């Protein structure tokens, strides 16, 4: 169940972060409300994962997945292209998350 909570936390964080641009510096209340609700849910569900997943591991997975998914959302929603260096860096983040999940003994599956 903790991995489901982590997935929900990631989805809420990606949703909230993707909506940040639409707030126009928190001058538009509708997207601003979505950001507040999204981050509130993200942190709530992240806190539930910490019952069994170490905080450093949970945060690394949460942040790494968030970087990749927000980059994809930026490309789809705002036509923000990434250059080769950005794609390489994101690939290294994905590799790090995979190493944690596949080889770390502190991750309980």
Protein Blocks (a to p, Z undefined) as FASTA:
>chain_A
ZZmmmmmmmmmmmmmmmmmmmnnoolafklmmmmmmmmmmmmmmmmmmmmmpcfklmmmm
mmmmmmmmmmmmmmmmnopacdfklmmmmmmmmmmmmmmmmmmckbcZZ
